[in-house]
Amino acid sequence: MLEPLCHRSRRVAFTLIELLVVIAIIAILAGLLLPSLARAKEKAKQIQCLGQLRQVGMAMRMFANEHRDKFPSHVDPKDGGALTRPNAWEHFLSLSNELVMPQLLICPSDRERTRAVDFSANPGGFAHTTNRNKALSYFVGTHAYVDKSQTLVAGDRHITNGIGQLQSCGPAQLSFGATPFPPAQLAGVRWTGKLHRYSGNIVLADGRVIQPSQKTLQKHLVRSLTGGDPSNINHILVP
């Protein structure tokens, strides 16, 4: 016997308005959550970058231990260093024995650089003409000294002095190409927006890695270095 029509269960369906409301709620939640997820992902990349720079700092210290407490920028090329060499990649090439893998020289947030497979001059290698600075995310400090713990050894490349000029550098015997940080013009020093959302990582001569903000970046630039540049101007080489 058939059940009366009025007693049959009715299927409940969304009306068009209810469907639009649900879609709107989902869109609002996505708009709230996605930026947070993006920030968390970027923070994870910066932490990974920090770890890589810590390994760079260790490699620099190992190099210095084998070269009379001098970093590559102060060691003659015939002895394995990069003294007089104006390109950042040449200074990191000096660390090939200590780093082993050039992949550590690419920041995870850097989409403009390509990882090299090794340190050779072969195609795909770090020293090949198609790579070099294009396979490097980090600047190198040319005023770094083992006995001066606060001096800059290396750091994220998205740093600017605010004046856009290049100079010579006495300690590294560079005739041109170094980015200067004149003591009287440090107010213009900042991180750009290319990497890490206007913050960055720096490894110091004692091996520590710091994450100075825009406000604290300036105080980490050493203004007076005994035996350094005659004008006491700190310099770096940016790839």
Backbone bond lengths (Angstrom), bond angles and torsions (degrees), N, CA, C in turn:
res aa  C-N    CA-C-N  psi(-1)  N-CA   C-N-CA  omega(-1)  CA-C   N-CA-C  phi
1 M - - - 1.457 - - 1.527 109.07 -
2 L 1.301 117.49 131.17 1.457 121.15 -177.45 1.517 110.96 -76.03
3 E 1.331 113.33 142.40 1.463 119.39 177.43 1.520 108.89 -73.60
4 P 1.318 117.10 140.60 1.460 119.86 178.77 1.521 110.40 -55.36
5 L 1.296 117.26 142.95 1.455 123.32 -176.46 1.519 111.70 -57.95
6 C 1.296 117.58 -36.49 1.458 120.58 -176.58 1.518 112.41 -69.67
7 H 1.386 115.56 -20.99 1.457 118.97 -179.27 1.527 112.95 -91.26
8 R 1.317 117.47 -7.28 1.467 119.38 -179.22 1.532 110.56 -70.85
9 S 1.352 115.36 145.04 1.478 119.74 177.63 1.511 110.56 -67.74
10 R 1.292 113.31 139.30 1.453 118.76 179.44 1.530 111.01 -101.37
11 R 1.319 116.82 139.19 1.473 121.36 176.69 1.526 109.35 -77.72
12 V 1.342 114.27 131.34 1.473 119.91 178.65 1.521 108.64 -94.85
13 A 1.294 118.15 125.62 1.466 122.89 -179.32 1.526 109.90 -122.86
14 F 1.362 114.42 154.07 1.461 119.97 175.81 1.520 109.87 -69.62
15 T 1.290 114.67 138.87 1.462 117.96 169.13 1.517 107.77 -81.77
16 L 1.298 117.92 167.21 1.469 121.87 -179.80 1.518 110.94 -60.32
17 I 1.315 116.87 -40.07 1.472 120.37 -179.05 1.526 110.79 -65.54
18 E 1.348 116.05 -42.56 1.465 119.79 179.47 1.528 111.03 -64.06
19 L 1.311 116.90 -39.21 1.468 121.28 178.54 1.514 110.73 -63.18
20 L 1.318 116.38 -42.89 1.468 120.54 178.47 1.527 111.37 -64.26
21 V 1.329 116.20 -36.95 1.470 120.04 178.06 1.522 110.61 -64.23
22 V 1.350 116.93 -44.15 1.464 121.21 178.63 1.527 110.76 -61.02
23 I 1.326 116.53 -45.37 1.470 120.66 179.14 1.521 110.55 -61.05
24 A 1.332 116.69 -41.00 1.465 120.69 179.82 1.522 111.39 -63.95
25 I 1.340 116.00 -40.73 1.468 120.14 178.98 1.526 110.80 -64.18
26 I 1.329 116.44 -42.92 1.474 120.46 178.59 1.522 110.49 -62.05
27 A 1.340 116.32 -41.52 1.464 120.33 179.46 1.519 111.42 -63.81
28 I 1.326 116.97 -39.90 1.468 121.01 179.13 1.526 110.69 -65.39
29 L 1.340 116.16 -44.81 1.472 119.84 179.14 1.521 111.22 -62.55
30 A 1.335 116.56 -41.09 1.466 120.01 178.38 1.516 110.76 -63.39
31 G 1.340 115.94 -40.03 1.456 119.86 178.82 1.515 112.98 -64.30
32 L 1.340 115.93 -30.73 1.461 120.51 178.49 1.524 112.60 -79.79
33 L 1.334 116.38 -36.57 1.462 120.60 -173.43 1.526 113.91 -85.98
34 L 1.326 117.53 -37.58 1.464 120.55 -174.41 1.534 113.37 -59.57
35 P 1.347 119.63 -45.05 1.469 118.46 177.00 1.524 112.90 -59.40
36 S 1.332 116.33 -38.26 1.468 120.06 178.94 1.526 110.87 -65.28
37 L 1.325 116.22 -41.56 1.459 120.65 178.07 1.522 110.89 -65.01
38 A 1.340 116.45 -39.23 1.461 120.58 179.22 1.527 110.76 -64.93
39 R 1.341 116.70 -41.11 1.466 120.19 177.89 1.518 111.29 -65.21
40 A 1.314 116.75 -40.29 1.468 120.30 179.21 1.519 110.65 -65.03
41 K 1.323 116.60 -40.60 1.463 120.74 178.76 1.517 111.00 -64.57
42 E 1.336 116.58 -42.14 1.460 120.70 179.40 1.527 110.89 -66.92
43 K 1.334 116.67 -37.73 1.462 120.27 178.08 1.519 110.31 -63.07
44 A 1.324 116.94 -39.36 1.465 120.74 178.23 1.528 110.51 -63.34
45 K 1.337 116.87 -38.73 1.459 120.64 178.36 1.524 110.87 -66.23
46 Q 1.335 116.54 -39.23 1.459 119.04 179.29 1.521 110.97 -65.96
47 I 1.330 117.20 -36.83 1.461 120.96 177.43 1.527 110.17 -65.48
48 Q 1.345 116.97 -39.82 1.454 120.46 176.65 1.524 110.39 -64.45
49 C 1.323 115.94 -40.61 1.462 120.95 177.31 1.523 110.40 -61.49
50 L 1.331 116.35 -41.12 1.463 121.16 178.52 1.522 110.40 -59.61
51 G 1.334 116.35 -42.14 1.465 120.49 178.76 1.515 111.90 -63.63
52 Q 1.338 116.24 -38.65 1.461 119.56 179.11 1.519 110.92 -66.69
53 L 1.325 116.78 -41.42 1.465 119.61 179.04 1.532 111.18 -66.92
54 R 1.325 116.48 -30.19 1.471 119.17 175.72 1.527 109.66 -63.21
55 Q 1.336 116.83 -38.91 1.461 120.42 177.28 1.528 111.00 -68.79
56 V 1.335 116.28 -35.65 1.470 119.99 174.96 1.522 109.72 -61.98
57 G 1.331 116.52 -43.17 1.456 120.48 178.59 1.517 111.98 -61.55
58 M 1.321 116.87 -41.07 1.468 120.73 177.81 1.529 110.37 -64.35
59 A 1.340 116.34 -40.33 1.463 120.20 179.08 1.523 110.25 -64.25
60 M 1.328 116.78 -39.92 1.467 120.88 178.21 1.524 110.70 -62.56
61 R 1.316 116.73 -42.20 1.459 120.81 179.71 1.528 110.93 -65.75
62 M 1.327 116.46 -40.27 1.460 120.49 177.62 1.522 110.45 -63.23
63 F 1.331 116.51 -41.96 1.468 120.59 177.55 1.528 109.78 -61.23
64 A 1.328 116.67 -45.92 1.459 120.79 -178.76 1.532 111.47 -62.50
65 N 1.330 117.06 -37.45 1.470 120.29 179.10 1.522 111.79 -61.38
66 E 1.333 116.22 -27.82 1.459 120.97 -179.02 1.525 112.95 -96.15
67 H 1.343 116.40 -2.05 1.470 119.92 -177.05 1.530 111.03 -133.85
68 R 1.309 115.47 50.00 1.466 122.12 173.90 1.525 112.82 53.39
69 D 1.321 115.58 45.08 1.461 122.98 176.70 1.523 113.43 61.00
70 K 1.318 115.83 35.79 1.470 120.42 177.66 1.526 110.15 -122.10
71 F 1.315 114.91 138.97 1.458 120.82 175.11 1.528 109.44 -81.29
72 P 1.342 118.94 166.05 1.466 121.86 -175.30 1.521 115.37 -52.11
73 S 1.330 117.75 -35.74 1.468 120.10 -176.84 1.518 113.60 -65.91
74 H 1.358 117.35 -13.36 1.466 121.26 -179.42 1.531 112.21 -116.71
75 V 1.334 116.40 12.74 1.472 120.88 -179.51 1.526 109.50 -115.73
76 D 1.325 115.99 133.82 1.463 121.32 -178.28 1.531 110.85 -59.30
77 P 1.347 117.32 140.62 1.473 120.68 179.35 1.520 113.65 -55.48
78 K 1.330 118.13 -34.17 1.467 120.07 179.87 1.528 111.96 -67.19
79 D 1.348 115.46 -16.13 1.462 120.23 176.79 1.527 111.74 -104.07
80 G 1.332 115.94 12.33 1.460 120.26 177.39 1.505 115.67 97.06
81 G 1.346 117.72 4.16 1.455 121.15 -178.23 1.515 113.02 -99.08
82 A 1.338 115.84 -161.39 1.468 120.43 -177.13 1.530 111.78 -136.89
83 L 1.318 117.56 26.28 1.459 121.84 176.88 1.522 109.57 -55.41
84 T 1.337 117.34 133.93 1.481 126.46 -179.64 1.526 112.49 78.34
85 R 1.333 119.37 -8.26 1.464 120.85 -176.56 1.530 109.94 -83.52
86 P 1.342 118.06 123.90 1.467 121.83 -172.30 1.525 116.01 -86.98
87 N 1.329 117.25 -0.79 1.465 120.24 -176.48 1.527 111.07 -108.13
88 A 1.328 115.51 134.12 1.468 120.14 -178.12 1.520 111.99 -58.17
89 W 1.324 117.89 -39.47 1.463 120.49 -175.89 1.524 111.86 -61.88
90 E 1.332 117.21 -31.81 1.465 120.17 -179.76 1.523 111.21 -65.92
91 H 1.312 117.08 -32.38 1.465 120.93 179.20 1.523 110.86 -72.00
92 F 1.337 116.32 -38.31 1.470 119.15 177.70 1.525 111.64 -75.49
93 L 1.320 116.89 -26.24 1.465 119.81 175.97 1.526 110.60 -62.29
94 S 1.333 116.57 -29.70 1.462 120.98 177.46 1.523 112.16 -63.07
95 L 1.325 116.91 -17.27 1.469 121.48 -177.86 1.525 112.60 -97.11
96 S 1.324 117.43 13.96 1.467 120.20 -174.80 1.532 112.45 -58.64
97 N 1.335 117.78 -35.14 1.467 120.30 179.49 1.528 111.71 -72.73
98 E 1.341 115.71 -32.15 1.456 119.94 -176.96 1.527 112.71 -85.57
99 L 1.333 117.06 -37.87 1.468 120.65 -177.72 1.521 113.04 -85.47
100 V 1.334 116.35 -35.91 1.467 123.92 -179.52 1.530 111.79 69.62
101 M 1.345 118.47 -51.03 1.462 121.81 -175.49 1.530 110.83 -110.47
102 P 1.338 118.66 118.56 1.466 120.61 178.41 1.516 112.99 -72.79
103 Q 1.335 117.49 -10.58 1.458 120.50 178.55 1.528 111.60 -60.74
104 L 1.325 116.44 -25.10 1.457 120.77 179.42 1.520 112.42 -68.66
105 L 1.321 117.12 -11.59 1.457 121.19 -177.34 1.522 112.97 -92.13
106 I 1.322 117.15 6.40 1.458 122.04 177.44 1.528 109.36 -111.50
107 C 1.323 116.59 120.50 1.455 120.88 176.44 1.525 109.64 -69.26
108 P 1.332 119.27 135.78 1.467 121.79 -179.63 1.531 113.41 -58.82
109 S 1.329 117.31 -22.44 1.462 120.86 -179.72 1.521 112.81 -90.88
110 D 1.320 116.78 -3.50 1.467 120.72 -174.83 1.522 110.93 -90.11
111 R 1.315 116.87 102.78 1.463 121.74 -179.20 1.530 112.41 -87.72
112 E 1.326 116.97 -5.16 1.459 120.62 -177.40 1.528 112.65 -97.59
113 R 1.315 117.05 2.18 1.454 121.20 -178.31 1.529 109.98 -119.28
114 T 1.330 115.32 154.37 1.464 122.07 -178.08 1.523 109.87 -118.17
115 R 1.307 117.43 133.75 1.461 121.76 -179.20 1.532 111.06 -70.87
116 A 1.311 116.18 135.86 1.462 121.40 173.82 1.528 109.22 -90.03
117 V 1.316 116.12 151.74 1.470 119.72 -177.02 1.526 112.08 -83.55
118 D 1.331 116.45 -27.91 1.464 121.06 178.11 1.524 107.99 -158.71
119 F 1.326 117.40 -174.00 1.459 121.14 -177.63 1.529 113.27 -93.73
120 S 1.310 118.20 6.26 1.456 121.83 -175.71 1.528 112.12 -75.67
121 A 1.339 115.16 174.53 1.461 121.97 175.60 1.523 111.01 -95.17
122 N 1.322 116.75 8.05 1.460 121.20 178.28 1.531 109.96 -74.14
123 P 1.345 118.62 161.10 1.463 120.16 175.81 1.528 111.44 -51.70
124 G 1.298 115.78 129.05 1.460 120.31 -176.30 1.511 113.24 90.63
125 G 1.330 117.03 -11.17 1.455 121.21 -179.59 1.522 112.65 -82.84
126 F 1.314 116.01 159.11 1.467 122.01 -177.38 1.523 111.91 -61.33
127 A 1.326 117.14 -38.62 1.459 121.27 -176.31 1.528 113.63 -86.76
128 H 1.327 117.35 -1.06 1.468 120.20 178.33 1.526 109.68 -69.30
129 T 1.329 116.37 149.08 1.463 120.96 -174.79 1.531 113.39 -60.09
130 T 1.315 117.85 -25.14 1.472 119.86 -179.91 1.524 112.59 -81.18
131 N 1.328 117.38 -10.99 1.461 120.82 -179.71 1.528 110.71 -110.66
132 R 1.318 116.98 -99.97 1.465 121.42 -179.91 1.531 111.04 53.43
133 N 1.333 119.59 -120.09 1.465 120.27 -179.11 1.519 113.03 -63.26
134 K 1.343 116.84 -20.50 1.459 120.12 178.74 1.523 111.70 -76.87
135 A 1.325 116.71 -8.48 1.470 121.79 177.24 1.523 110.25 -112.34
136 L 1.342 115.39 29.01 1.457 120.62 -173.46 1.527 110.54 -141.25
137 S 1.326 116.43 130.43 1.470 121.61 -179.96 1.523 113.12 -107.27
138 Y 1.329 118.31 -2.69 1.457 120.31 -170.47 1.527 113.25 -120.19
139 F 1.329 115.11 142.62 1.459 119.75 172.27 1.522 109.17 -81.20
140 V 1.321 116.45 163.95 1.459 121.18 175.71 1.525 107.79 -123.63
141 G 1.309 116.73 136.11 1.454 121.12 178.45 1.515 111.03 -84.32
142 T 1.329 117.05 133.39 1.477 120.77 -179.67 1.524 111.98 -99.00
143 H 1.330 116.76 1.60 1.463 121.53 176.84 1.523 111.25 -114.67
144 A 1.310 118.02 22.08 1.465 121.32 -177.55 1.524 110.92 -80.87
145 Y 1.320 116.27 131.95 1.464 122.36 179.62 1.524 109.00 -132.12
146 V 1.314 116.84 138.11 1.457 121.79 -178.79 1.526 111.65 -58.77
147 D 1.326 117.01 -38.16 1.465 120.49 -176.42 1.528 112.89 -85.80
148 K 1.335 117.22 3.37 1.464 120.79 177.03 1.522 107.57 -121.49
149 S 1.319 115.14 91.03 1.459 121.75 -168.51 1.518 114.59 -59.93
150 Q 1.328 118.28 -25.84 1.461 120.98 -175.18 1.529 113.76 -88.84
151 T 1.328 117.72 -3.55 1.461 119.13 -178.09 1.526 110.76 -71.95
152 L 1.341 115.61 150.55 1.462 122.42 -174.71 1.529 111.09 -83.18
153 V 1.332 116.35 121.67 1.459 121.71 176.93 1.528 110.27 -91.35
154 A 1.314 116.16 -46.36 1.464 120.94 -178.85 1.523 108.76 -164.01
155 G 1.338 115.85 169.52 1.457 119.99 179.12 1.511 111.79 179.83
156 D 1.322 116.20 175.60 1.459 121.48 179.30 1.523 110.89 -59.70
157 R 1.316 115.67 140.65 1.462 121.15 -171.99 1.523 114.53 -74.65
158 H 1.340 118.45 -14.07 1.461 119.90 -175.42 1.536 111.69 -84.35
159 I 1.302 115.22 54.12 1.459 122.08 178.14 1.525 107.91 -117.61
160 T 1.313 116.88 144.72 1.458 120.75 179.70 1.519 109.96 -136.08
161 N 1.327 115.54 148.21 1.466 119.67 176.78 1.524 111.39 -88.33
162 G 1.322 116.55 -4.95 1.456 120.13 177.73 1.509 115.23 81.97
163 I 1.338 117.66 -7.13 1.467 120.43 -178.88 1.528 111.67 -114.53
164 G 1.326 116.69 -13.86 1.456 121.24 172.64 1.512 116.54 65.73
165 Q 1.309 118.55 21.50 1.462 120.21 -179.69 1.522 111.22 -113.82
166 L 1.343 115.74 153.52 1.453 122.83 178.13 1.521 109.20 -113.73
167 Q 1.333 115.98 151.68 1.457 120.65 -176.57 1.517 110.67 -139.51
168 S 1.321 114.18 178.11 1.464 121.16 171.18 1.523 108.20 -80.90
169 C 1.318 116.44 168.25 1.472 120.80 -179.67 1.520 108.96 -142.58
170 G 1.316 116.56 118.91 1.457 121.76 -176.61 1.516 115.36 -64.31
171 P 1.348 119.08 -53.62 1.464 120.58 -176.24 1.530 114.22 -57.66
172 A 1.336 116.74 -36.35 1.465 120.66 -179.43 1.529 111.50 -95.78
173 Q 1.335 116.03 3.31 1.468 122.52 179.68 1.529 112.03 53.18
174 L 1.324 115.07 45.96 1.458 121.04 178.16 1.522 109.33 -97.11
175 S 1.320 116.83 131.99 1.460 120.64 179.14 1.531 111.40 -82.57
176 F 1.335 116.92 -21.39 1.459 120.92 -179.46 1.529 108.85 -171.27
177 G 1.335 116.16 164.26 1.457 120.71 172.71 1.510 116.35 104.56
178 A 1.346 117.88 -7.24 1.463 120.40 -177.53 1.527 111.02 -91.67
179 T 1.316 116.67 139.76 1.466 122.15 176.27 1.522 108.61 -83.83
180 P 1.340 117.56 118.93 1.469 120.35 -176.68 1.523 112.97 -91.86
181 F 1.321 115.57 156.50 1.459 122.36 173.16 1.530 108.08 -125.93
182 P 1.342 117.23 77.07 1.470 120.54 -179.25 1.529 110.89 -59.67
183 P 1.320 118.16 133.02 1.464 121.29 -177.94 1.529 113.65 -53.83
184 A 1.328 116.73 -34.88 1.462 120.04 -177.04 1.530 112.58 -79.98
185 Q 1.352 117.26 -7.11 1.463 119.89 -176.06 1.534 112.84 -125.21
186 L 1.313 116.72 25.24 1.457 120.16 -178.21 1.524 113.08 -70.51
187 A 1.328 117.22 -12.31 1.464 119.59 -179.90 1.526 111.67 -64.93
188 G 1.328 116.72 -21.56 1.458 120.44 -179.12 1.512 114.15 -89.06
189 V 1.325 117.52 -4.99 1.461 121.12 -178.76 1.523 109.89 -71.63
190 R 1.337 116.10 133.13 1.461 119.27 -178.99 1.527 110.65 -164.27
191 W 1.318 115.41 165.67 1.458 122.09 169.39 1.532 107.92 -86.74
192 T 1.313 117.36 139.40 1.462 120.50 173.49 1.526 108.57 -86.80
193 G 1.323 116.40 179.33 1.458 119.87 -177.06 1.509 115.08 -89.16
194 K 1.336 118.67 7.94 1.462 120.59 -175.78 1.522 112.66 -65.40
195 L 1.326 117.38 -39.59 1.466 121.22 -176.29 1.523 110.08 -132.42
196 H 1.311 116.45 148.66 1.469 123.16 168.84 1.528 115.33 56.54
197 R 1.310 118.36 26.77 1.469 120.95 173.14 1.529 112.57 52.40
198 Y 1.293 117.17 56.62 1.467 124.16 174.61 1.533 113.64 64.45
199 S 1.312 116.26 31.65 1.461 121.31 169.47 1.530 106.02 -139.98
200 G 1.308 118.06 174.60 1.455 119.08 -177.29 1.512 113.13 -165.02
201 N 1.331 115.44 174.72 1.463 122.96 -179.30 1.524 110.38 -113.48
202 I 1.317 115.82 143.57 1.468 122.15 177.33 1.519 108.63 -137.53
203 V 1.329 116.61 136.06 1.467 120.77 174.16 1.524 108.27 -105.37
204 L 1.325 115.84 131.57 1.461 122.55 -176.88 1.527 111.01 -97.01
205 A 1.314 115.35 169.66 1.459 121.06 -174.07 1.519 113.29 -61.82
206 D 1.323 117.60 -26.04 1.466 119.58 179.83 1.526 112.24 -86.42
207 G 1.352 117.30 4.17 1.451 121.58 177.24 1.518 114.71 95.58
208 R 1.328 117.62 -9.04 1.459 120.06 179.10 1.525 110.56 -72.45
209 V 1.331 115.67 146.59 1.459 121.66 175.39 1.511 108.04 -114.94
210 I 1.323 116.44 128.67 1.458 121.84 -177.78 1.528 109.51 -120.73
211 Q 1.335 115.77 161.21 1.459 122.31 178.36 1.527 109.25 -124.62
212 P 1.331 117.06 71.59 1.462 119.32 -177.76 1.523 112.26 -69.86
213 S 1.302 115.59 138.86 1.458 121.45 176.27 1.526 108.67 -80.59
214 Q 1.322 115.79 -179.24 1.459 119.56 176.70 1.533 110.50 -58.03
215 K 1.332 116.30 -38.28 1.457 120.68 -175.12 1.521 112.76 -73.85
216 T 1.338 117.01 -32.88 1.471 119.86 -174.63 1.527 113.08 -99.56
217 L 1.344 117.29 -4.31 1.461 120.40 -176.29 1.526 112.24 -61.49
218 Q 1.321 116.71 -42.15 1.458 120.72 -173.63 1.531 113.25 -61.06
219 K 1.326 116.50 -37.60 1.467 119.15 -175.42 1.523 112.63 -69.93
220 H 1.336 116.92 -13.42 1.460 119.84 179.42 1.529 112.60 -91.30
221 L 1.312 116.89 1.70 1.464 120.79 176.49 1.520 108.15 -93.77
222 V 1.318 116.29 113.21 1.463 121.12 -176.61 1.525 109.47 -68.90
223 R 1.313 116.46 125.77 1.460 119.90 -175.03 1.531 113.03 -91.27
224 S 1.291 118.66 -29.15 1.463 121.21 -176.03 1.524 109.61 -131.01
225 L 1.310 116.46 117.74 1.456 121.62 -178.22 1.527 110.03 -123.46
226 T 1.313 116.25 117.11 1.454 120.16 178.00 1.521 109.97 -61.30
227 G 1.319 116.27 125.83 1.457 120.31 -179.33 1.506 113.46 78.60
228 G 1.317 116.28 9.61 1.451 120.40 -178.46 1.515 112.22 -92.65
229 D 1.310 115.45 -146.82 1.452 120.81 -179.94 1.531 110.01 -61.71
230 P 1.341 117.49 138.82 1.479 120.19 -178.89 1.526 112.86 -55.30
231 S 1.321 117.30 -29.71 1.458 120.83 -178.98 1.530 112.26 -95.84
232 N 1.328 116.32 7.70 1.466 121.77 -178.40 1.526 111.91 54.61
233 I 1.325 116.55 41.57 1.455 122.04 178.79 1.522 108.98 -106.89
234 N 1.305 115.56 120.33 1.456 120.69 178.72 1.533 109.79 -73.28
235 H 1.339 117.17 144.28 1.463 122.00 -178.88 1.530 111.67 -133.39
236 I 1.332 114.69 153.20 1.469 121.23 171.31 1.511 108.90 -137.40
237 L 1.327 116.54 162.44 1.463 122.50 172.91 1.522 106.87 -111.10
238 V 1.332 116.00 119.85 1.462 121.92 -179.01 1.525 109.74 -101.80
239 P 1.340 118.73 128.97 1.464 119.92 -179.28 1.530 112.74 -69.93
